[in-house]
Amino acid sequence: MLQKLDGTNLRMAARDYFRRSRRWVALEILLVLAAVAFMAALYFGTRSGPDPSVRVEEVTRGDIERTVTALATIKPKTYVDVGTQVSGQLRKLHVDIGQVVEKGRLLAEIDPIVYQSKVLANQAQIENLKAQLAQARAQLVLDKARNERAQRLFSTNAVSKDAAEAAAATVKIDEAKIDSFEAQIKQTEATLEGDVANLGYTKIYAPMTGTVVSQSAYEGQTLNANQTAPIIVRIAELDTMQVWAQVAEADIPKVQPGMPIYFTTLGMSEQRFNAVVNQIYPTPDVLNDVVLYNVLIDVPNKDRLLMTSMTAQVFFVLGSAKDVVLVPMAALRPATRGESGTYIARVVTDDGIVTRRAKIGLSNRQFAEVLSGLVVGDKVVVGDKESAPARSQQPLGFRKF
């Protein structure tokens, strides 16, 4: 059954309706104001901070070096391969690897029997020739007396001319025999000197003071010196080592004798060894069509930290600066116009990203020295976050050092 509404009820219903309508309108206005406030905060917050789509780094202060790098091998500066000048069996080896030897020390002995027999045979031959020489000289004395008597008798016609000439010829033959024996003695004495020398070569002595670093022959081994001198041991002076660095042809014009360098080894990567360039070989090694020049560096090795055939990475110092303003290389782009050494950097400020011209001094692959245009604390754009994995650290168009 429907209730009949009078005038009073209608007025009350109307008031309730308008009261609910005002509440909804107020709620809608509050929602709109909240949305506007959120968008404003988002907008102004983005303007005051860095763009989230880019990567930024700060300009800092520190040290910088510009270097050329090369791989190197460490060798003893002074060494000698001790071999044998005669063939034979290695009878005795008197040293071991790692042993320090003095110059003149006996290192090894070759079996001397063959050379001793040759010396004795030549000595006996010389004695035999000397005996024959003495006989020839005695015969000469006798034949000279006979010749003198024959010449006197011929002068008185007591003997024939043929007898006198035969006596004179006999004297000349005796003199020739004496000359022959003297020559044979000299020849045999020379052979004896060679055999005595070879006998002396059966004992091998150290030609220098140093350390035995390798051994190539062993006791009982037969050594043949007729073609090439067999190596028995290598002696090296380890107080000074030599670094052989192979520098690419593109970098060798930057390297000069006397230039400071430092290097690290594979097993001591945290320890730096400092030295200077001693020599640059003018003739390169060509390996797989790559031209490499040998640069020699002498390094003191009193502590024996450096050993033969170690691998080293050498840094040739082309320039250095201490406590300077540094900017990442990835933040720099060459200026299209302007002085040499002027680059463009994008700097994040409160008003957004702005570009600045910066004067750059010394640089390497990671950082550059700022001479003007940027200060410590500046936030510079080094790339986009989306392209970070693919972007190189070195800006396009900048020379690689």
Buried (B, 14 or more C-beta within 10 A) or exposed (E): EEEEEEEEEEEEEEEEEEEEEEEEEEEEEEEEEEEEEEEEEEEEEEEEEBBEEBBBBEBBEEEBBBBBBBBBBBBBBBBBBBBBBBBBBBBEBBBEEEBEBEEEBEBBBBBBEBBBEBBEBBBEBBEBBBEBBEEBBEBBEEBBEBBEBBBEBBEEEEBEEEEBBBBBEBBEEBBEBBEBBBEBBEBBBEBBEEBBEBBBBBBBBBEBEBBBBBBBBEEEEEBEBEEEBBBBBBBBBBBBBBBBBBBBEEBBEBBEEEBEBBBBBEEEEEEEBEBEBBEBEEEBEEEEEEBBBBBBBBBEBEEEBBBBEBEBBBBBBBBBBEEBBBBBBBBBBBBEEEEEBBBBBBBBEEEEBEEBBBBBBBBBBEBBBBBEBBEEEBBBBBBEEEEEEEBEEBBEEBEEB
